[in-house]
């Protein structure tokens, strides 16, 4: 299936990655190739078991042939790096190491994972959770450094940035950073966007961009909800931070609107042309 984008989106799209679940890659491969889309490929656990390595290699070869940017998103449903149950931690580690095996195949810029921490269930187990989670991430960080591919942790259910801050400080590695999902922050967190930005600025390596009104995780195009994207991009510009940008539209028709929304925000916050890649990070060097 081919998605047709308006001409004014073509420059903006060069500055971002587009989230595409693995199961939809065949459906949108023509669009990816036509526009040389930078993609963030999301994987589910069963795909790591059922898809042959030759199939992964074939898709990676197609993407590398067009020289598009690639990032990967790990499975996350029911995975729990700090679980009280050692067998659940074992399964979580197995899935994340299976996922990391794909790094050599796709050669991504970086990979995104979730903490799995839900304060509604784990609040009273915070220290235990941090200890067990840190032990699980340690060998993965070694693999990240050896592969020259950083791991970034995304916020989901966390109410404030403190869990990420403490875990990142414990690991103290330039190969272990933070991915701010502004949609999740807006609807799941009870802490302001500014607090998240100031608390994790030194670790911020990627943004997941979508909008909502603070109620549900709707994954709306930028500008449809009440997220203060102008504050976000002004903060980045003032601090000289250049994270990788990933749009996460959940409907085909939202891709064009998301690009339009991003372009409008960048035009408002900068005197330079909105099409310029002001923030996109495309290298594989670690952040110090």
Backbone bond lengths (Angstrom), bond angles and torsions (degrees), N, CA, C in turn:
res aa  C-N    CA-C-N  psi(-1)  N-CA   C-N-CA  omega(-1)  CA-C   N-CA-C  phi
1 X - - - 1.462 - - 1.520 109.46 -
2 X 1.314 115.93 136.55 1.462 121.87 -177.86 1.521 109.76 -108.97
3 X 1.328 116.69 124.81 1.458 122.30 173.29 1.529 107.78 -95.63
4 X 1.324 117.13 128.21 1.458 121.56 -179.61 1.522 108.92 -96.45
5 X 1.332 115.85 124.05 1.459 121.49 179.67 1.519 110.14 -106.20
6 X 1.326 115.68 144.94 1.464 120.84 177.33 1.522 110.04 -68.09
7 X 1.329 116.15 154.01 1.467 121.12 -176.53 1.520 112.72 -58.34
8 X 1.342 117.33 -34.51 1.467 119.15 -176.60 1.526 112.39 -71.72
9 X 1.325 117.35 -9.78 1.467 120.62 177.99 1.519 112.38 -90.56
10 X 1.316 117.72 -13.54 1.461 120.35 -168.82 1.518 112.93 -69.54
11 X 1.330 118.04 -33.05 1.457 119.87 176.31 1.526 111.27 -75.15
12 X 1.333 115.95 -42.44 1.462 119.71 -179.90 1.515 111.54 -61.57
13 X 1.326 116.71 -37.99 1.458 119.58 -175.14 1.523 112.03 -67.18
14 X 1.328 117.11 -20.56 1.465 120.04 178.37 1.519 111.96 -71.53
15 X 1.342 116.89 -18.20 1.458 121.01 -174.98 1.525 113.24 -94.72
16 X 1.342 117.66 -1.25 1.466 120.15 -174.23 1.533 110.95 -132.64
17 X 1.323 114.50 163.65 1.455 122.11 166.66 1.526 107.98 -101.37
18 X 1.317 116.23 151.92 1.461 122.02 177.60 1.530 108.43 -114.29
19 X 1.311 116.28 127.61 1.461 120.51 178.45 1.527 110.41 -71.00
20 X 1.338 116.07 124.82 1.464 121.93 178.71 1.528 108.24 -136.67
21 X 1.331 119.29 111.70 1.463 119.90 175.17 1.527 110.67 -58.98
22 X 1.329 115.90 146.21 1.463 121.13 -178.96 1.522 111.51 -51.65
23 X 1.322 117.86 -40.73 1.467 120.57 -175.52 1.528 112.53 -65.05
24 X 1.357 117.24 -18.50 1.458 120.48 179.88 1.528 113.12 -100.49
25 X 1.316 117.60 -1.89 1.463 120.02 -179.47 1.537 112.03 -57.20
26 X 1.341 120.15 -47.20 1.473 118.73 178.66 1.530 112.56 -59.53
27 X 1.326 116.32 -37.67 1.471 120.97 -177.84 1.531 111.10 -64.03
28 X 1.342 117.00 -37.47 1.459 120.42 -173.12 1.529 113.52 -109.95
29 X 1.314 117.70 12.13 1.458 119.30 -177.09 1.524 111.68 -61.65
30 X 1.322 118.58 -38.37 1.469 120.31 178.25 1.524 111.33 -60.00
31 X 1.326 116.70 -41.20 1.463 120.68 178.22 1.521 110.52 -66.58
32 X 1.320 116.61 -43.78 1.465 121.16 179.98 1.521 110.41 -59.17
33 X 1.320 116.10 -46.13 1.464 120.19 -178.14 1.526 111.01 -69.21
34 X 1.334 116.98 -43.59 1.461 120.74 -176.99 1.524 112.14 -60.18
35 X 1.335 116.44 -43.29 1.459 120.49 -176.99 1.529 112.70 -100.21
36 X 1.322 116.04 1.32 1.473 120.88 -175.18 1.527 110.36 50.51
37 X 1.321 115.31 51.34 1.453 120.53 -177.25 1.519 111.08 -65.27
38 X 1.316 116.34 137.36 1.453 120.97 165.27 1.527 107.01 -77.63
39 X 1.315 117.86 133.15 1.461 120.41 -172.06 1.525 111.31 -126.00
40 X 1.333 114.20 148.30 1.465 121.14 166.78 1.522 106.59 -114.42
41 X 1.322 116.10 108.75 1.460 121.83 -174.15 1.522 109.31 -89.22
42 X 1.326 116.43 122.94 1.454 121.92 179.42 1.524 111.42 -99.30
43 X 1.310 115.87 135.78 1.464 121.37 -177.51 1.520 111.37 -116.29
44 X 1.326 115.54 144.86 1.456 122.49 171.20 1.525 108.72 -102.15
45 X 1.323 116.06 157.44 1.461 120.46 -173.36 1.524 112.28 -58.57
46 X 1.324 117.66 -44.12 1.464 119.81 -175.68 1.528 112.04 -65.70
47 X 1.330 117.06 -25.28 1.462 119.72 177.66 1.525 111.29 -67.95
48 X 1.315 116.29 -30.21 1.463 119.41 177.43 1.518 111.22 -67.01
49 X 1.329 117.12 -25.78 1.465 122.08 178.13 1.523 112.62 -89.01
50 X 1.321 116.89 -36.53 1.462 120.80 -166.46 1.524 114.56 -97.81
51 X 1.330 117.54 -25.16 1.464 119.76 -177.59 1.525 109.04 -89.02
52 X 1.320 116.00 129.88 1.459 120.53 -179.53 1.516 111.80 -72.50
53 X 1.312 115.33 150.53 1.468 119.80 -179.62 1.527 111.43 -60.43
54 X 1.333 116.76 -32.87 1.468 119.51 179.26 1.521 111.17 -63.24
55 X 1.348 117.48 -34.74 1.467 120.75 178.19 1.525 110.61 -69.01
56 X 1.326 116.74 -43.23 1.459 119.72 175.46 1.527 110.42 -58.57
57 X 1.326 116.62 -44.50 1.465 120.82 -178.24 1.526 111.65 -64.16
58 X 1.330 116.47 -37.38 1.466 119.94 -179.30 1.526 110.96 -64.52
59 X 1.326 116.76 -43.62 1.466 120.41 178.74 1.525 110.42 -67.22
60 X 1.331 116.23 -43.41 1.469 119.64 178.90 1.522 110.83 -58.87
61 X 1.322 116.80 -39.50 1.458 120.75 179.74 1.520 111.06 -63.48
62 X 1.341 117.44 -40.83 1.460 120.90 177.90 1.531 111.06 -62.11
63 X 1.322 116.12 -43.31 1.462 119.99 -178.21 1.524 111.68 -69.71
64 X 1.312 115.80 -40.84 1.467 119.42 179.86 1.523 111.60 -68.25
65 X 1.305 116.36 -28.97 1.467 120.28 179.26 1.518 111.69 -63.85
66 X 1.327 117.45 -33.99 1.464 120.67 -179.77 1.529 111.59 -93.56
67 X 1.334 116.16 2.24 1.474 122.19 176.13 1.522 112.72 58.37
68 X 1.316 116.85 38.96 1.456 119.40 176.17 1.526 109.38 -84.81
69 X 1.327 115.77 156.50 1.453 119.61 175.14 1.520 110.25 -73.93
70 X 1.334 116.25 144.80 1.457 121.45 -178.52 1.519 109.61 -131.89
71 X 1.317 116.65 128.94 1.456 122.83 164.28 1.517 107.21 -126.16
72 X 1.322 116.37 160.15 1.458 121.83 -177.84 1.525 109.77 -124.53
73 X 1.335 115.15 147.11 1.468 121.31 177.64 1.523 108.83 -120.21
74 X 1.320 116.21 125.52 1.464 122.01 -175.18 1.521 112.21 -75.00
75 X 1.330 117.63 156.88 1.465 120.65 169.31 1.523 109.74 -58.25
76 X 1.347 116.19 151.55 1.471 118.21 -179.14 1.527 113.83 -142.45
77 X 1.330 118.89 -21.38 1.457 119.62 -176.48 1.527 110.99 -60.26
78 X 1.348 115.54 124.82 1.469 124.32 175.18 1.523 113.76 68.32
79 X 1.322 118.36 4.20 1.458 120.12 176.95 1.528 109.29 -85.05
80 X 1.313 115.83 139.62 1.462 120.75 -168.27 1.531 109.67 -144.74
81 X 1.338 117.85 87.14 1.467 121.19 -174.96 1.523 114.69 -60.18
82 X 1.344 118.00 -25.13 1.458 120.16 -179.14 1.511 113.85 -110.73
83 X 1.316 118.39 20.65 1.456 122.78 -175.51 1.527 112.99 -55.26
84 X 1.330 116.60 147.92 1.462 121.27 172.51 1.521 111.40 -66.06
85 X 1.311 116.68 -27.32 1.464 121.09 -177.59 1.526 109.43 -86.40
86 X 1.327 118.41 116.19 1.473 119.95 -177.77 1.519 113.43 -62.33
87 X 1.346 117.71 -27.42 1.462 119.59 178.66 1.526 111.11 -71.74
88 X 1.326 116.78 -34.78 1.463 119.32 176.07 1.525 110.03 -67.74
89 X 1.328 117.26 -39.82 1.459 119.46 174.95 1.526 110.62 -62.57
90 X 1.325 116.09 -36.70 1.463 119.76 179.25 1.521 110.97 -64.59
91 X 1.328 116.97 -45.21 1.465 120.97 178.34 1.533 110.58 -63.59
92 X 1.321 116.19 -41.04 1.465 119.96 178.70 1.522 110.79 -60.58
93 X 1.325 115.98 -46.06 1.457 119.43 177.72 1.516 112.33 -61.89
94 X 1.331 116.39 -41.17 1.462 121.21 178.55 1.520 110.68 -59.22
95 X 1.334 117.13 -47.70 1.465 120.72 -179.03 1.526 111.23 -63.01
96 X 1.317 117.01 -42.28 1.463 119.09 -178.20 1.527 111.39 -69.33
97 X 1.315 117.64 -34.42 1.459 119.22 176.16 1.536 110.69 -73.01
98 X 1.340 117.43 -36.26 1.474 119.80 172.90 1.521 110.10 -58.72
99 X 1.325 115.43 -46.02 1.453 120.78 178.93 1.525 110.59 -60.53
100 X 1.328 116.52 -43.74 1.461 119.12 -176.63 1.521 111.76 -68.19
101 X 1.327 117.82 -19.71 1.464 120.27 173.91 1.523 111.64 -60.67
102 X 1.345 117.02 -23.99 1.463 121.46 -178.93 1.530 112.48 -76.93
103 X 1.322 116.79 -11.93 1.463 119.87 -179.95 1.522 110.96 -60.54
104 X 1.321 117.19 -42.96 1.467 120.03 179.69 1.525 112.17 -66.94
105 X 1.325 116.47 -24.52 1.462 120.84 -179.76 1.528 110.77 -79.52
106 X 1.337 116.80 -50.36 1.465 121.22 -172.09 1.536 112.96 -92.83
107 X 1.323 117.28 -20.53 1.461 121.95 -179.36 1.541 111.39 51.59
108 X 1.320 116.74 57.62 1.465 120.28 -176.93 1.525 112.37 -75.64
109 X 1.324 114.71 164.12 1.458 120.95 173.58 1.518 110.62 -68.57
110 X 1.339 116.80 -43.20 1.449 122.39 176.95 1.518 108.45 -160.85
111 X 1.348 116.08 170.92 1.460 120.97 -179.79 1.522 109.16 -127.72
112 X 1.333 115.29 146.11 1.452 122.25 -176.94 1.528 109.67 -109.92
113 X 1.326 116.09 133.29 1.463 122.00 176.80 1.528 108.98 -132.45
114 X 1.331 116.13 164.26 1.460 121.78 175.05 1.518 110.41 -104.30
115 X 1.326 116.51 153.45 1.468 119.93 175.82 1.522 111.68 -74.04
116 X 1.338 117.35 -29.80 1.455 121.20 -174.85 1.512 113.71 77.98
117 X 1.326 116.97 1.61 1.468 120.95 -175.97 1.523 110.09 -84.59
118 X 1.330 116.20 125.75 1.463 122.49 178.63 1.521 107.87 -123.85
119 X 1.332 118.08 106.80 1.471 119.69 -176.82 1.512 113.78 -60.38
120 X 1.320 117.96 -23.07 1.461 119.76 177.78 1.527 111.33 -63.53
121 X 1.329 117.06 -27.81 1.464 121.41 -178.97 1.523 112.93 -111.50
122 X 1.337 117.77 -28.20 1.456 120.66 -167.97 1.526 114.40 -113.08
123 X 1.346 118.07 5.08 1.459 120.82 -171.99 1.529 112.28 -55.64
124 X 1.325 117.64 -43.62 1.457 121.00 -177.89 1.515 113.84 -75.35
125 X 1.329 117.36 -3.79 1.464 122.29 -176.92 1.521 111.38 -115.97
126 X 1.320 116.37 24.03 1.454 121.20 -169.62 1.528 112.83 -56.55
127 X 1.322 118.28 -50.56 1.458 120.82 -176.90 1.518 111.45 -66.01
128 X 1.341 116.22 -43.56 1.464 119.91 175.51 1.524 109.55 -57.37
129 X 1.331 115.60 -45.90 1.461 121.25 -177.88 1.516 111.37 -61.20
130 X 1.314 116.56 -44.82 1.457 120.08 179.57 1.527 111.43 -62.07
131 X 1.325 116.47 -43.01 1.469 120.43 -179.55 1.527 111.20 -62.40
132 X 1.319 116.33 -50.53 1.466 119.98 -176.69 1.533 111.12 -68.94
133 X 1.328 116.40 -38.57 1.454 119.86 179.11 1.524 110.63 -64.47
134 X 1.337 116.81 -43.68 1.461 120.51 179.36 1.522 111.00 -59.84
135 X 1.330 116.61 -40.47 1.470 119.74 179.73 1.522 111.52 -64.04
136 X 1.339 117.18 -33.43 1.457 120.34 179.12 1.527 111.58 -73.36
137 X 1.348 116.95 -36.57 1.464 120.08 -176.91 1.524 112.92 -76.39
138 X 1.319 117.99 -25.56 1.469 120.21 -175.10 1.531 113.75 -52.99
139 X 1.339 119.98 -53.30 1.470 118.49 -179.84 1.522 113.16 -67.57
140 X 1.330 117.47 -26.68 1.461 120.01 177.35 1.526 110.65 -70.90
141 X 1.317 116.61 -35.45 1.465 119.61 176.79 1.523 110.26 -66.10
142 X 1.329 117.15 -37.42 1.465 120.53 175.07 1.528 109.93 -59.55
143 X 1.331 116.60 -44.80 1.461 120.21 177.93 1.533 110.85 -63.53
144 X 1.333 116.50 -39.00 1.468 120.55 179.21 1.523 110.65 -61.53
145 X 1.312 116.61 -45.43 1.466 119.84 -179.67 1.522 110.86 -65.65
146 X 1.335 116.78 -42.42 1.464 119.98 -179.69 1.527 111.71 -64.40
147 X 1.336 116.05 -32.79 1.467 120.68 -179.11 1.526 112.42 -89.09
148 X 1.335 116.71 -7.88 1.461 120.53 -177.43 1.530 111.78 63.55
149 X 1.349 115.49 35.14 1.471 122.19 -177.39 1.529 108.80 -133.06
150 X 1.323 118.71 106.70 1.464 120.88 -178.04 1.523 113.34 -67.30
151 X 1.332 114.70 152.26 1.467 124.07 170.07 1.521 107.70 -99.94
152 X 1.338 117.25 133.81 1.467 120.77 173.64 1.517 108.81 -122.97
153 X 1.328 116.22 135.70 1.462 122.63 -177.83 1.520 110.33 -97.34
154 X 1.316 116.02 129.64 1.467 123.03 -177.43 1.521 110.66 -96.84
155 X 1.315 116.81 141.73 1.468 121.79 172.85 1.520 110.56 -79.91
156 X 1.324 115.80 141.93 1.466 120.86 173.99 1.528 109.26 -133.15
157 X 1.348 116.47 -82.00 1.458 120.88 -173.75 1.532 112.93 -88.74
158 X 1.308 118.00 -11.13 1.455 120.89 -174.42 1.534 111.05 -59.14
159 X 1.328 116.27 133.93 1.463 121.24 -177.28 1.520 113.02 -79.39
160 X 1.316 116.37 -23.50 1.459 121.39 -179.82 1.524 107.56 -149.41
161 X 1.331 117.88 172.73 1.464 119.84 -175.08 1.520 114.69 -81.71
162 X 1.335 119.20 -1.21 1.460 120.55 -168.86 1.523 113.35 -65.67
163 X 1.324 118.94 -35.19 1.466 119.80 179.05 1.524 110.21 -62.87
164 X 1.327 117.09 -46.01 1.465 120.57 177.73 1.529 110.88 -62.53
165 X 1.327 115.99 -43.50 1.466 119.63 -179.01 1.523 110.21 -57.70
166 X 1.329 116.93 -48.50 1.464 120.10 -176.69 1.523 111.53 -67.02
167 X 1.339 117.61 -42.54 1.463 119.90 -179.31 1.525 110.90 -65.10
168 X 1.317 117.22 -42.88 1.467 120.63 179.88 1.533 111.19 -65.67
169 X 1.318 117.06 -37.31 1.458 120.03 177.49 1.531 110.85 -67.31
170 X 1.307 116.57 -39.92 1.470 119.57 178.81 1.526 111.16 -61.48
171 X 1.316 116.55 -43.27 1.461 119.86 -177.02 1.522 111.07 -75.58
172 X 1.328 117.15 -34.90 1.464 123.58 173.41 1.530 112.18 46.72
173 X 1.331 114.73 56.57 1.461 119.62 -178.15 1.519 110.22 -132.09
174 X 1.339 118.23 135.31 1.470 120.41 174.60 1.517 112.44 -67.42
175 X 1.324 117.41 -8.32 1.463 122.00 -179.73 1.533 112.27 -98.32
176 X 1.345 115.16 10.53 1.460 121.43 -176.66 1.516 107.11 -136.04
177 X 1.356 116.84 106.26 1.455 120.97 -173.87 1.514 112.91 -128.71
178 X 1.333 114.88 -161.47 1.461 121.70 -172.50 1.520 111.22 -124.88
179 X 1.331 115.63 139.04 1.459 123.96 172.43 1.519 108.05 -115.10
180 X 1.322 117.19 112.72 1.465 120.87 178.98 1.520 109.71 -86.29
181 X 1.327 116.11 115.24 1.460 121.96 172.22 1.520 106.55 -94.43
182 X 1.328 116.23 105.49 1.463 120.00 -173.29 1.530 111.51 -70.33
183 X 1.328 117.54 -28.05 1.460 120.06 176.30 1.511 111.28 -66.77
184 X 1.333 116.64 -44.33 1.464 120.26 177.63 1.526 110.98 -64.95
185 X 1.322 116.52 -42.04 1.462 120.02 178.52 1.521 110.84 -58.67
186 X 1.327 116.78 -39.81 1.458 120.87 -174.75 1.521 113.04 -72.24
187 X 1.335 117.47 -35.43 1.469 118.24 -174.61 1.533 113.99 -104.59
188 X 1.323 119.12 -19.87 1.466 120.54 -178.16 1.526 113.15 -107.84
189 X 1.324 117.04 -26.05 1.462 120.90 -176.69 1.518 110.34 -88.06
190 X 1.343 115.75 152.58 1.467 119.53 171.29 1.523 110.54 -110.06
191 X 1.340 115.79 22.22 1.461 122.98 -178.74 1.527 108.48 -120.82
192 X 1.313 116.92 143.81 1.464 121.34 -173.08 1.523 112.15 -66.84
193 X 1.326 115.12 156.39 1.463 121.50 176.08 1.527 110.25 -59.21
194 X 1.329 117.05 -40.27 1.451 120.15 179.55 1.523 112.47 -60.56
195 X 1.329 117.10 -39.11 1.468 120.82 178.71 1.517 110.77 -64.96
196 X 1.325 116.87 -43.65 1.463 120.17 176.90 1.526 110.97 -59.44
197 X 1.316 116.14 -45.04 1.466 120.08 -177.63 1.528 111.38 -64.19
198 X 1.316 117.13 -47.44 1.462 119.99 -178.14 1.526 111.14 -67.05
199 X 1.326 117.31 -36.00 1.467 120.44 -176.92 1.525 112.39 -71.60
200 X 1.325 117.74 -32.63 1.459 120.69 -171.18 1.521 113.29 -120.64
201 X 1.330 117.01 14.84 1.471 120.67 -177.80 1.523 112.27 -55.70
202 X 1.326 117.10 -39.11 1.461 120.20 -176.35 1.527 113.01 -70.42
203 X 1.328 116.08 -15.32 1.468 120.56 -178.05 1.524 112.90 -111.45
204 X 1.322 117.61 -0.63 1.464 121.81 -169.45 1.527 111.43 -75.84
205 X 1.336 116.54 114.30 1.463 122.10 -176.48 1.526 113.50 -120.28
206 X 1.344 117.07 -13.76 1.466 119.34 -178.95 1.521 109.03 -155.39
207 X 1.343 115.34 150.66 1.458 123.04 173.16 1.517 109.33 -121.90
208 X 1.317 117.34 134.82 1.458 122.51 167.49 1.523 106.97 -101.43
209 X 1.327 115.81 120.97 1.450 122.00 -169.65 1.527 111.49 -112.65
210 X 1.312 115.16 116.10 1.469 123.82 170.75 1.511 106.03 -162.12
211 X 1.313 117.86 169.94 1.459 121.18 -169.49 1.529 110.81 -124.51
212 X 1.331 116.14 158.92 1.469 122.94 171.71 1.529 107.34 -162.52
213 X 1.343 115.94 175.69 1.465 119.98 -178.05 1.526 112.36 -99.91
214 X 1.332 116.32 13.57 1.453 120.45 179.52 1.517 114.08 92.63
215 X 1.324 117.34 -5.26 1.459 120.19 -179.38 1.513 113.01 -94.71
216 X 1.329 116.02 -60.04 1.457 122.11 -177.55 1.523 110.51 -121.12
217 X 1.318 115.13 158.27 1.462 121.68 177.46 1.531 108.33 -81.44
218 X 1.334 115.99 73.32 1.457 121.75 -168.66 1.521 114.83 -79.80
219 X 1.335 118.48 -17.52 1.460 122.48 -176.50 1.530 111.00 52.88
220 X 1.321 115.20 52.91 1.460 121.70 178.03 1.531 109.84 -84.54
221 X 1.333 117.37 160.69 1.463 120.06 174.47 1.527 111.48 -62.52
222 X 1.316 116.75 152.49 1.453 122.60 177.41 1.530 109.71 -56.61
223 X 1.332 115.91 126.60 1.460 120.96 -179.43 1.509 113.95 104.52
224 X 1.335 117.77 -13.08 1.466 120.56 -179.60 1.525 112.65 -84.85
225 X 1.324 117.07 -20.82 1.457 121.46 -177.60 1.522 111.07 -111.36
226 X 1.345 115.38 -150.99 1.465 119.36 -176.75 1.521 113.37 -118.77
227 X 1.333 118.52 17.48 1.457 120.85 177.24 1.524 109.56 -69.84
228 X 1.326 115.53 136.92 1.473 120.74 -177.19 1.535 109.01 -87.21
229 X 1.325 116.36 80.37 1.462 120.96 -179.23 1.525 111.49 -68.66
230 X 1.331 117.70 -28.29 1.453 119.82 178.20 1.529 110.02 -64.71
231 X 1.330 116.88 -44.13 1.465 120.53 175.85 1.528 110.56 -58.64
232 X 1.328 116.03 -43.92 1.464 121.60 -179.19 1.521 111.45 -57.64
233 X 1.324 117.45 -52.42 1.453 120.14 -174.19 1.533 112.30 -76.56
234 X 1.317 117.72 -27.86 1.453 119.29 173.08 1.524 110.51 -66.73
235 X 1.327 116.74 -39.77 1.464 120.55 176.73 1.528 110.58 -60.82
236 X 1.317 116.59 -46.31 1.464 120.23 179.78 1.519 111.02 -60.40
237 X 1.322 116.18 -43.68 1.461 119.83 -178.91 1.526 111.42 -65.78
238 X 1.323 116.50 -43.06 1.457 120.23 -179.28 1.524 111.87 -64.92
239 X 1.328 116.71 -35.28 1.460 120.23 -177.59 1.532 112.56 -91.67
240 X 1.325 117.45 -5.58 1.458 120.27 -179.50 1.518 113.07 67.57
241 X 1.329 116.64 33.46 1.467 121.89 -179.49 1.523 108.87 -96.36
242 X 1.322 117.16 133.82 1.464 121.58 -176.29 1.532 110.44 -125.67
243 X 1.318 117.76 71.89 1.469 119.23 178.86 1.517 111.62 -74.59
244 X 1.304 115.33 158.88 1.458 121.00 171.42 1.525 107.42 -70.34
245 X 1.329 116.84 138.12 1.462 122.27 -178.49 1.521 109.98 -106.44
246 X 1.330 116.29 129.59 1.462 121.27 177.98 1.520 109.82 -126.47
247 X 1.320 116.62 121.19 1.463 121.58 173.30 1.526 109.13 -84.95
248 X 1.337 115.76 140.69 1.463 120.40 -178.58 1.534 112.20 -124.57
249 X 1.341 117.45 62.11 1.476 119.14 175.85 1.522 110.05 -71.42
250 X 1.320 116.22 138.33 1.463 120.75 178.86 1.526 112.52 -102.21
251 X 1.335 116.31 0.99 1.461 120.94 175.88 1.519 108.28 -136.12
252 X 1.326 116.73 145.17 1.461 121.29 -177.14 1.520 111.71 -55.13
253 X 1.325 116.35 -45.28 1.455 120.27 -174.83 1.531 112.45 -69.16
254 X 1.326 116.83 -13.25 1.460 119.81 179.76 1.521 113.07 -83.16
255 X 1.321 118.30 -13.14 1.461 119.97 -178.71 1.529 110.81 -64.37
256 X 1.320 117.75 -52.02 1.462 121.22 179.77 1.529 110.53 -59.62
257 X 1.327 116.90 -44.29 1.464 120.39 -178.51 1.528 111.10 -65.79
258 X 1.323 116.69 -36.71 1.472 120.07 177.35 1.516 111.14 -64.29
259 X 1.323 116.48 -41.97 1.463 120.45 177.64 1.529 111.00 -63.92
260 X 1.331 115.79 -41.51 1.463 119.58 177.59 1.529 110.89 -61.72
261 X 1.334 115.72 -42.98 1.459 120.37 -179.77 1.513 112.11 -63.75
262 X 1.327 116.55 -42.49 1.463 120.42 178.69 1.527 110.63 -64.30
263 X 1.305 115.96 -44.31 1.469 120.44 179.67 1.529 110.55 -59.73
264 X 1.319 116.95 -40.87 1.463 120.65 -179.15 1.523 110.95 -65.50
265 X 1.323 117.05 -41.26 1.465 120.28 179.56 1.521 110.25 -64.80
266 X 1.317 117.50 -45.60 1.456 120.61 -179.14 1.523 111.42 -64.26
267 X 1.327 116.46 -34.36 1.464 119.85 178.10 1.524 111.16 -66.74
268 X 1.325 116.66 -35.48 1.465 120.97 -178.94 1.519 111.90 -72.43
269 X 1.326 117.40 -36.66 1.471 119.15 -171.62 1.521 114.01 -92.40
270 X 1.324 117.12 -4.50 1.452 118.73 -176.62 1.519 110.77 -139.83
271 X 1.314 116.31 143.73 1.459 120.08 175.47 1.511 111.88 -80.24
272 X 1.362 116.27 -12.81 1.456 120.48 177.07 1.519 109.54 -80.10
273 X 1.341 118.42 160.08 1.461 120.74 -179.93 1.512 111.71 -56.64
274 X 1.339 117.12 138.37 1.458 121.58 -176.43 1.511 112.23 -65.26
275 X 1.317 117.39 -19.05 1.463 119.57 -177.86 1.521 112.52 -79.29
276 X 1.350 117.22 -10.05 1.453 118.99 -178.03 1.515 110.82 -71.16
277 X 1.332 118.76 141.40 1.460 121.55 -179.45 1.522 110.98 -77.12
278 X 1.327 116.28 75.94 1.459 120.35 -173.25 1.524 112.35 -69.89
279 X 1.320 117.65 -30.09 1.448 120.11 -169.61 1.510 114.40 -124.04
280 X 1.309 118.05 -14.87 1.459 119.40 -172.76 1.521 111.32 -64.84
281 X 1.335 116.12 126.57 1.463 122.08 175.38 1.517 107.11 -103.02
282 X 1.298 117.26 121.60 1.464 119.65 -175.61 1.509 112.71 -121.69
283 X 1.326 117.88 -1.81 1.450 120.16 -179.38 1.513 112.67 -84.71
284 X 1.321 117.03 175.99 1.457 120.63 -179.95 1.530 111.48 -117.84
285 X 1.348 117.14 13.12 1.447 119.36 177.97 1.528 109.73 -72.42
286 X 1.329 118.43 146.50 1.462 120.49 177.11 1.522 110.26 -69.96
287 X 1.354 116.32 159.82 1.450 121.21 178.83 1.513 108.30 -99.29
288 X 1.303 116.06 130.55 1.472 120.88 -178.69 1.512 110.32 -100.73
